[in-house]
Amino acid sequence: MRVNENNEQGPRGARRRSVGRRAGVLLGIASLTVPLSVALGSSSAQAASACTAKAGPYQKQAEKFLGLRVDGKQSAADCRAIRNFQTAHAISPNIGYAGPVTRSMIDLVSKQRAAGKNPNKAKKCPTNRGRIACVDLSRQLSWIQDGKKLVYGPVPVRTGRNGHETRTGAKKIYWRNINHMSTLYHVRMPYSQFFDGGQAFHAISGNVWSAPGSHGCINMRTADAKKYWSLLRNGDDTFVYGRKPGT
């Protein structure tokens, strides 16, 4: 299956969609860009990076989060721990320097941990629709639930930037493409599941926090996007609520 400027072909039923729906998909795809971290090198290149002896501006925050001695001074142990965190979250360069991207990812993971096994504690995502993918823009978290039962997540996500916000409200997944490619920018969008015009869940290879955000899609780590692909189907509900900080 392929979408380009001249043709859209999807599964049975997709061909019956209106021209307006097709146009929405194409416009959304056209607005997608490569995350900054994707262009910064592969994991193998990161592994070759040297560990820095310099403390970053968020050294104390990183030390506290990682359970290290909080003194604001970089040690070999500090650098290894920070670097391991950076590697796990595709932060580049992963040299153990506690900069703003590392700080932002710490904040996001902290929200994920705080949500625990009850991300819908505030009951903002509907529990009366069976299986549903929930997206909380305020916390930049997503999860799948079935009624009140948590099925998967919560996981960190990267949503639309200012001016290209991920649209809120109740939606349904209407088209899926496991190997989707933006034909305008030649950007891979693995495990794409479209739910609102050109906005979709899909994997990225870089850090999910990368500023300033997507052009409306919900970017995910590959493992999470793959799991969403296995759990969701066309016609399944999605619900997006909240407001991304800075938008």
N, C-alpha and C positions, 0 to 999 in steps of 0.2 A: 504494500500500500504506500502511496506517495501523495504528498501535497506539493504543488508548485504554483507558479503564477497563472498557469493556464488550465490546470486540471486538479480536481479533488476526487479521490476515490477512497471510500471507506468500506466498512462492513455493511451487510444487508441492512437497510433502513437508513443508513447515512446518505445514500443516493437520493432519498426522498426529501432530504432537508432543503430548506429554502435557499435561494441565492444569497440572501442576507446573512444566513448562518455561515455559508462558505466564505463570504467576504470578511466576516468577523474573524474566522480562523486565520486567514491569510494576513490580515492586518496585525493580528497578535503575533504571529510568527515573524513578521517583518521587523517587529520592534525588539526582538531578542538580541542580546549581545553576549559576548563571552565574559564570564566573571574574571576579575583581575587576576585571581590566583591561578586560573587555568593556564595563563600565559607565562607563569613564572617557573615552569619546569616540572619534570616528572618526579615521582617519589624517589627514584634511583638517584637523580641529580641532587635532591634534598639530602639524601643520606650521606652524600659526599661533603656536605657543608661542615665547616669547622664550628666548634662550640665557642661562643663568645665569653670573654671574661668580664664584659661590661654589663652593669646592672641597667635595666630599662626603667622607664618612668613609672611602670606599674609592677615593680619588683615585689613590693610588700604584699600587694593584692594577690600576685601569683603564688608567693610563698604561703600565704594564709590558706588559699584555696587548695594547694597541693599538700598541705600538712607539713610544711617545712618550718624551720626556725625563721621567725619573722624579724629580720634585722635590716632589710633593704640592701644587703650586700650580696653580690654574686659569688657563689662558691661553685666548685666543680659539681657537687651534688645538686645544687639548685639548677645549674645549667642543664644537667642531664634530665631532671624531672620536667623542667619547662619545655625542653626540646622534645621529650617523649609526648607531652601533651600536644605540642604543635604538630608533630608527625601524625598523631592519631586523628587530628582534625584538619589535616591538609593545609596547614598554615605555612606559607613560604615567604622568606627563607626560614627554615626551622633550625635556628642557631642558638636557641635558648635565651633570646633577648625578649624581655617582657614589654612589648610595645602595645599600641592601641588595638591592633587586631587580636592579639592574644587576650588582652583585657576584655574586649567585647565578646570573645568566644567563651571566656570564663563566666561572664554574666549570663550568657545564653544557656550554658550547661548548668549553671546554678538554678536557673528557672526550671529547666528540665528535671533536675533532681527534686526541687521543691514540689513540683507537680506530682511526682511519684506515681503511684498506681491509681490516683484519682484526679486526673487533669480536668475533669468536668465537674469539679466540686461546686463551682458557682452555678452549675446547671444552665449554662448559656447555649450549649449545643443540644439540639432536640434528642430526647430519649424515647420517642414514640414512633420512630420510623424504621426500626430494624437496623441493619448495617448502614453506617454512615461515616464518612471521613470528615473530621472536624478540623478547622484551622482557626487558631487564636492569633490574630495579627499582633495584638498587644504584647504577647509573650514570645511571638515567633516560634510557636509550637504547633504540631499537628499530631493527631492520633486517629485510630479507627475504633469505633465502639459498636456494639450491637445491643440496642436498648440501653440499659444501664451498665452493661458489662464491657470492660475494656478489652479489646481484641489485640491491639498493637500500639505501642508508643507509650508516652509521647516522644516525639523526635524533633530535633531542631530543624527549622526550615528558613528559607530566604525568600521573602515576598517582594511585592512591587515597591519601587522607589517613589519618591515624591514626584507627582505628575503622571505616574504610571501605576497607581495603586491597584493592588489585587482587589477586585470588586467583592463587596460583602453580600450576604444573603444566602438563601437556599438555592442550590443548583443540583444538577444531575450529570453524571459522566455520560457523555454521548458519543465519544470516539476515542479509540485507543490505537497506538502504534508503538510497538516495542523498539523499533529502530528508527525513530523519526529524525528527520534532518531538515533544518531550515534551508531552503534552496536559495534564499537571498543572501544569507551570511555564512552558509556552509558550516553551521554549528550543530553538532550532534545533540539530540534531546532524547536520550534513552528512556524507555519505559514511560513514554508520554501518555497521559490520560486527560483528555480535554473535558472541561466541565462548564466553561463560560466563554464563548467566542474563542479567542486565541489563547486563553489562559488555561494552563494545564499543570498537573503534577508531573515533574520529570527530574531525572538525575543530572547532577553536574559533577565534574571530576575535581573541582577545587573546593575551597572552604565555603561552607554554607552561609557564613556571615558576610562575606565580601561586600564592602560598601560600593555604591550606595544602595544596591538592591537590584531585583529583576525588573523587567518591563511588564510585570503582572503575573507571570507564572510563579508557581510554588516550587522552588528549587530544593532538592533533597540530596542527601548522600546516596550513593549508588545502592548500598545494601537496603536502605529504607525505601527507595523508589521501587526496587525489585520486589520487596515484600508487599508494598501497596498494590503492585501489578498482580501479584498472586491472590490478593484478598478481595480486590474490587472488580466489578464487571460493568458493562454498559447498563445504564439505568439506575445504578446505585447513587444514593444521595450524598451530597457534600454540603457542608454548612460553614461559611466564612463569617467571622465576626471580629469586633475590636478594631483597633487602629494601630498601625505600625508606628513606633516612635520616629519622629522626624518627618512625618507625612501629614 
